[in-house]
Amino acid sequence: MASPIHLQAVSKFFSGQAVVNAVSLDIAAGEFVALLGPSGCGKTTLLRMIAGFETLSSGQLQFGDQLVADRSFHLVPEKRNVAIVFQSYALWPHMTVGENVGYPLRVRSIAGAERASRVATALAEVDLTGFEARRPADLSGGQRQRVALARCFAMEPSIVLLDEPLANLDIHLRASMEETFRRFHARTGATMVYVTHDQSEAMAMADRIAVMDKGRILEVASPADLYTSPRTEAVARFVGHGRIVDCSIMERVDQKTARVAVFGMQTLVRHGGLPSVLPATGRLCLRAENLAAIESGGFEARVVSSTFKGAHSLLVVEPTAAPGLALSLHASMPATPGAIMRVAVSNGWLLPPPDGGITATLDRAAASVLAFA
């Protein structure tokens, strides 16, 4: 049966430095949560704390109602019913595939027909039936990773932890393994925590994503919400490589839409909350899909570079009204560097006020200047 995970102000210090800093996170039974962030942000250390490989410096960890660890108590890993899939596969080279998959069952004294049946079922789940007698050295990277996943399946764990499991695979194998992980989650119903620095992996598989940086969780949300409506600048910049620009918030159109002035033009954008007094300054998240080359209107920009991507060309442009600012957009045709073009803004995301709605109000005359055109 899947177990929920409750992290309450969990911290881990090494040499006086907080690698994980007061992290609180509730993961529901059977949920698939990704810990996403750059190298060194603390996500793997947090995973190791859940597994029992690291003790807690402070805070509390529970699986459901069971206390697993706090500052004075530490349940050993083998008693947590947690399975782990590592980046390096962690297979015994001297054992066959069948022996590797059955090893945790042997440790639990499960033998005979039951062990053979569970090993066979686990290998069938990852499409490796018939590979029982092979050695890890005879397998491809993707096959080794599937053996590691079969080992988890055979254990029937309540929690599965995955530490950058696709990092050593090429792009084609990654896509195949993502589907394998999704099927594994659907069939086992286990609670899964997946560590990655790859946004596309997290977006493709997770029910929710926790974005980490410098030992803290910045934001937790569904992949769609995290991408379309991030709550902070740091998350907006990291997820989807958003560009954050200044704008003037002119008026509220409705509960989800506002009119803003940016680069000398006005446009409608999405919002999740506005300052209490308007007009006011704001911070607008723009991604490549929020910008488009047009014949007239919009704002003027100079093409900095044009890169052919097959289905489209990726243009980097510099708005005339904001020298030095680089914006990316997709275009159907390449463009000549140095060329002048018009660019439209649509469906941008206005970041919520960091202070809950109290921001400095623009002088109305200055706002009208920003809003020309």
C-alpha distance (Angstrom), angle and dihedral (degrees) to the residues before:
residue distance angle dihedral
M1 . . .
A2 3.82 . .
S3 3.78 117.2 .
P4 3.81 128.1 -146.1
I5 3.80 117.0 -127.0
H6 3.81 122.5 -138.9
L7 3.80 119.9 -168.8
Q8 3.79 114.0 -173.6
A9 3.83 117.5 -170.7
V10 3.81 90.5 -39.2
S11 3.82 116.4 -175.9
K12 3.79 136.3 177.4
F13 3.79 123.7 -166.3
F14 3.78 127.9 -165.2
S15 3.82 116.9 -171.5
G16 3.79 89.3 -16.4
Q17 3.80 94.0 -52.7
A18 3.82 120.9 117.9
V19 3.82 107.5 -126.2
V20 3.81 89.9 169.9
N21 3.79 112.1 26.9
A22 3.83 121.8 -161.3
V23 3.81 95.5 -45.9
S24 3.81 117.0 -176.7
L25 3.79 119.2 -175.2
D26 3.80 135.4 153.0
I27 3.81 117.2 -153.3
A28 3.79 116.6 -169.9
A29 3.79 122.7 -131.6
G30 3.80 108.4 -86.1
E31 3.81 94.1 12.0
F32 3.83 122.9 137.3
V33 3.81 109.2 -139.5
A34 3.81 125.2 178.3
L35 3.80 122.7 -152.8
L36 3.81 102.7 -148.0
G37 3.77 127.3 -173.5
P38 3.80 146.7 107.6
S39 3.80 123.7 -70.9
G40 3.79 111.9 -71.5
C41 3.81 96.1 23.4
G42 3.82 93.7 119.7
K43 3.80 100.5 -106.4
T44 3.82 96.9 123.3
T45 3.81 91.7 45.5
L46 3.80 88.9 52.6
L47 3.82 89.6 50.7
R48 3.82 90.7 50.0
M49 3.81 89.6 51.6
I50 3.82 89.9 54.6
A51 3.82 89.6 47.9
G52 3.79 92.6 49.3
F53 3.81 96.8 -115.6
E54 3.81 90.7 115.6
T55 3.79 128.2 42.3
L56 3.82 122.5 -132.2
S57 3.80 119.6 -105.2
S58 3.81 88.3 -161.7
G59 3.77 140.9 -18.2
Q60 3.78 130.9 50.7
L61 3.81 136.6 -83.3
Q62 3.80 122.9 -160.0
F63 3.80 135.0 177.7
G64 3.78 100.4 -151.3
D65 3.82 106.3 -50.7
Q66 3.80 93.1 -21.5
L67 3.80 117.7 103.9
V68 3.79 106.6 -133.3
A69 3.79 101.9 171.9
D70 3.78 145.0 -9.4
R71 3.78 134.0 153.7
S72 3.82 93.7 -67.3
F73 3.83 102.4 28.0
H74 3.80 131.1 58.5
L75 3.81 124.3 177.2
V76 3.81 108.1 -150.2
P77 3.83 116.9 -113.5
E78 3.81 96.0 -112.8
K79 3.81 90.9 60.8
R80 3.82 96.1 51.1
N81 3.85 97.7 75.4
V82 3.80 88.8 -132.1
A83 3.81 124.0 146.4
I84 3.81 122.3 -156.6
V85 3.80 132.1 -157.1
F86 3.80 110.9 -162.1
Q87 3.78 131.2 -157.2
S88 3.82 88.5 -119.0
Y89 3.85 93.4 49.7
A90 3.86 91.3 -127.2
L91 3.80 94.4 -136.4
W92 3.81 122.7 161.0
P93 3.83 104.8 -113.2
H94 3.83 93.7 -154.3
M95 3.82 92.7 53.9
T96 3.76 128.2 79.2
V97 3.80 121.3 -118.3
G98 3.80 90.1 -100.0
E99 3.80 92.1 49.6
N100 3.80 91.9 48.8
V101 3.79 92.2 51.3
G102 3.79 92.1 45.3
Y103 3.80 96.5 44.7
P104 3.84 97.7 93.3
L105 3.81 88.4 48.2
R106 3.80 90.3 52.7
V107 3.82 89.2 51.7
R108 3.81 87.8 54.2
S109 3.82 90.2 49.9
I110 3.80 93.3 -112.9
A111 3.80 105.6 148.3
G112 3.77 145.3 156.6
A113 3.77 123.2 23.6
E114 3.80 94.9 -7.9
R115 3.80 93.2 56.1
A116 3.81 92.4 45.3
S117 3.79 90.8 49.2
R118 3.81 94.0 49.6
V119 3.81 92.1 47.2
A120 3.81 91.5 50.1
T121 3.80 92.1 47.5
A122 3.80 92.4 48.3
L123 3.81 93.1 50.3
A124 3.80 90.7 47.9
E125 3.80 89.9 53.9
V126 3.82 90.5 59.6
D127 3.83 95.6 38.9
L128 3.82 95.6 -109.1
T129 3.79 100.4 120.2
G130 3.81 107.9 144.9
F131 3.81 94.0 30.1
E132 3.84 94.8 92.7
A133 3.82 95.6 109.9
R134 3.81 97.9 44.8
R135 3.80 125.0 102.2
P136 3.82 123.3 -126.3
A137 3.83 89.6 -112.1
D138 3.81 88.7 63.5
L139 3.82 93.3 56.6
S140 3.79 134.3 83.0
G141 3.79 121.0 -117.1
G142 3.79 92.0 -100.1
Q143 3.80 91.9 49.5
R144 3.82 91.7 50.0
Q145 3.78 90.0 51.9
R146 3.80 90.0 50.9
V147 3.81 89.8 51.5
A148 3.81 88.4 54.2
L149 3.80 89.3 50.2
A150 3.83 91.3 47.9
R151 3.80 88.3 53.7
C152 3.82 87.9 56.8
F153 3.79 91.5 47.6
A154 3.82 92.0 51.9
M155 3.81 91.2 53.3
E156 3.81 91.9 57.4
P157 3.83 90.3 -144.3
S158 3.79 125.4 -171.5
I159 3.82 90.6 -140.0
V160 3.81 130.2 32.8
L161 3.81 120.4 -163.7
L162 3.81 120.5 -164.2
D163 3.80 120.6 -166.4
E164 3.84 111.5 -162.3
P165 3.84 89.4 -48.5
L166 3.81 95.7 173.2
A167 3.79 99.2 44.0
N168 3.82 94.2 102.1
L169 3.82 96.1 47.3
D170 3.79 129.2 90.5
I171 3.80 120.8 -112.1
H172 3.81 95.2 -96.4
L173 3.79 93.9 50.9
R174 3.80 90.5 46.5
A175 3.80 92.0 60.4
S176 3.82 90.6 49.8
M177 3.81 93.1 47.6
E178 3.80 92.2 48.9
E179 3.80 87.7 60.8
T180 3.81 89.9 46.5
F181 3.81 91.1 53.8
R182 3.80 91.3 48.1
R183 3.82 90.9 52.1
F184 3.79 90.9 46.0
H185 3.81 91.1 53.2
A186 3.80 92.9 46.6
R187 3.81 93.6 49.7
T188 3.81 99.7 41.6
G189 3.81 99.8 36.0
A190 3.82 87.5 -149.3
T191 3.78 122.5 156.1
M192 3.81 105.2 -105.2
V193 3.80 130.3 -162.0
Y194 3.80 114.1 -171.2
V195 3.81 123.5 -167.5
T196 3.80 117.1 -155.5
H197 3.79 143.8 143.3
D198 3.82 90.1 -154.6
Q199 3.80 112.0 98.2
S200 3.79 94.8 -162.7
E201 3.81 91.6 56.6
A202 3.79 92.4 50.4
M203 3.81 92.8 45.5
A204 3.80 93.0 48.7
M205 3.79 98.2 51.1
A206 3.80 115.9 18.1
D207 3.80 128.7 92.4
R208 3.80 87.6 -153.5
I209 3.79 134.3 7.5
A210 3.80 125.7 -145.3
V211 3.81 109.7 -157.3
M212 3.80 112.0 -150.1
D213 3.79 133.2 -165.9
K214 3.81 131.2 167.3
G215 3.78 93.0 -4.2
R216 3.80 96.3 -52.1
I217 3.79 135.6 98.8
L218 3.80 108.3 -118.5
E219 3.80 98.4 -174.2
V220 3.80 141.1 -11.5
A221 3.79 120.8 -155.1
S222 3.79 145.0 125.8
P223 3.83 114.9 -72.5
A224 3.82 91.4 -107.8
D225 3.82 94.5 49.5
L226 3.78 92.9 43.7
Y227 3.80 91.2 53.5
T228 3.81 101.2 39.0
S229 3.81 100.6 34.9
P230 3.82 114.6 19.4
R231 3.79 115.3 178.0
T232 3.82 99.0 -144.5
E233 3.79 137.9 43.1
A234 3.80 92.4 -123.1
V235 3.80 92.4 56.9
A236 3.82 92.8 42.0
R237 3.81 90.4 54.2
F238 3.81 94.7 45.0
V239 3.81 101.7 41.6
G240 3.79 109.7 64.7
H241 3.81 91.5 -7.6
G242 3.78 93.7 -93.5
R243 3.79 121.0 -167.8
I244 3.81 113.7 -135.2
V245 3.82 115.9 -147.8
D246 3.80 135.1 174.9
C247 3.77 118.7 -107.1
S248 3.78 140.5 167.1
I249 3.81 115.3 -113.3
M250 3.81 103.1 -141.1
E251 3.80 104.1 177.2
R252 3.77 146.3 -20.8
V253 3.81 110.5 -106.5
D254 3.82 95.8 -177.2
Q255 3.81 140.6 -37.7
K256 3.81 91.9 -64.5
T257 3.80 104.9 26.6
A258 3.80 136.0 63.0
R259 3.78 135.3 176.9
V260 3.79 114.8 -123.6
A261 3.79 137.1 178.2
V262 3.79 116.0 -133.5
F263 3.82 131.1 162.7
G264 3.80 90.3 -3.2
M265 3.79 96.3 -54.6
Q266 3.79 136.0 91.8
T267 3.80 124.2 -126.8
L268 3.79 141.5 161.5
V269 3.79 117.8 -106.3
R270 3.80 137.5 177.0
H271 3.79 120.6 -104.2
G272 3.80 140.7 -178.0
G273 3.78 97.3 -158.5
L274 3.80 137.6 -11.2
P275 3.81 136.7 -144.8
S276 3.79 114.1 -87.8
V277 3.82 92.7 -117.8
L278 3.80 124.8 46.8
P279 2.95 142.9 -120.6
A280 3.79 94.4 44.0
T281 3.75 140.7 146.2
G282 3.78 118.6 -87.8
R283 3.78 142.9 179.0
L284 3.79 116.8 -121.6
C285 3.82 125.3 -159.6
L286 3.81 112.9 -144.4
R287 3.79 125.6 -177.6
A288 3.80 128.9 -178.3
E289 3.81 91.8 -93.0
N290 3.83 90.5 56.5
L291 3.82 91.7 62.1
A292 3.80 129.6 65.3
A293 3.79 136.7 176.3
I294 3.83 111.4 -115.9
E295 3.79 137.6 177.1
S296 3.81 97.6 -121.7
G297 3.80 140.1 0.9
G298 3.78 123.2 30.9
F299 3.80 117.5 78.6
E300 3.78 132.9 -48.7
A301 3.80 119.0 -107.5
R302 3.78 140.0 169.9
V303 3.80 120.8 -128.6
V304 3.81 109.8 -118.5
S305 3.81 97.7 177.8
S306 3.80 141.6 -10.2
T307 3.81 123.1 -153.4
F308 3.81 122.3 -173.6
K309 3.83 110.6 -132.4
G310 3.80 100.5 175.6
A311 3.80 103.4 -111.9
H312 3.81 90.5 38.9
S313 3.78 144.0 -2.0
L314 3.79 120.3 -109.4
L315 3.79 110.1 -136.2
V316 3.78 125.7 -166.3
V317 3.79 110.6 -157.1
E318 3.81 136.1 -178.3
P319 3.82 117.4 -143.9
T320 3.80 113.3 -128.2
A321 3.81 87.7 -135.6
A322 3.84 92.4 54.1
P323 3.81 111.0 39.3
G324 3.78 112.9 -161.4
L325 3.81 95.0 24.3
A326 3.83 113.7 120.1
L327 3.81 119.4 -153.6
S328 3.80 126.7 -178.3
L329 3.79 126.6 -142.8
H330 3.79 138.8 165.3
A331 3.79 119.3 -116.7
S332 3.78 131.8 -176.6
M333 3.82 91.8 -131.7
P334 3.82 134.6 34.9
A335 3.81 118.2 -102.0
T336 3.79 132.4 -146.8
P337 3.82 115.1 -108.9
G338 3.79 108.8 -111.6
A339 3.80 93.9 28.8
I340 3.80 118.4 132.6
M341 3.80 117.2 -127.6
R342 3.80 141.4 166.3
V343 3.80 119.7 -113.5
A344 3.80 129.6 -163.4
V345 3.81 125.6 -151.4
S346 3.80 119.4 -145.4
N347 3.81 137.0 166.8
G348 3.82 95.0 2.7
W349 3.81 119.2 165.3
L350 3.81 120.4 -119.0
L351 3.79 108.5 -148.2
P352 3.82 114.6 -126.9
P353 3.82 115.7 -104.4
P354 3.80 108.1 -90.4
D355 3.81 91.8 -140.5
G356 3.80 96.8 52.5
G357 3.78 97.1 -98.8
I358 3.80 106.9 -37.6
T359 3.79 110.0 112.1
A360 3.73 135.4 147.7
T361 3.78 111.2 -80.6
L362 3.77 117.8 -130.3
D363 3.72 120.5 -123.8
R364 3.82 103.5 -101.6
A365 3.79 92.4 -129.9
A366 3.81 89.8 54.1
A367 3.80 90.0 47.3
S368 3.80 91.1 53.7
V369 3.79 89.8 53.2
L370 3.82 90.4 52.3
A371 3.77 89.7 49.4
F372 3.80 99.1 54.1
A373 3.84 117.1 132.2
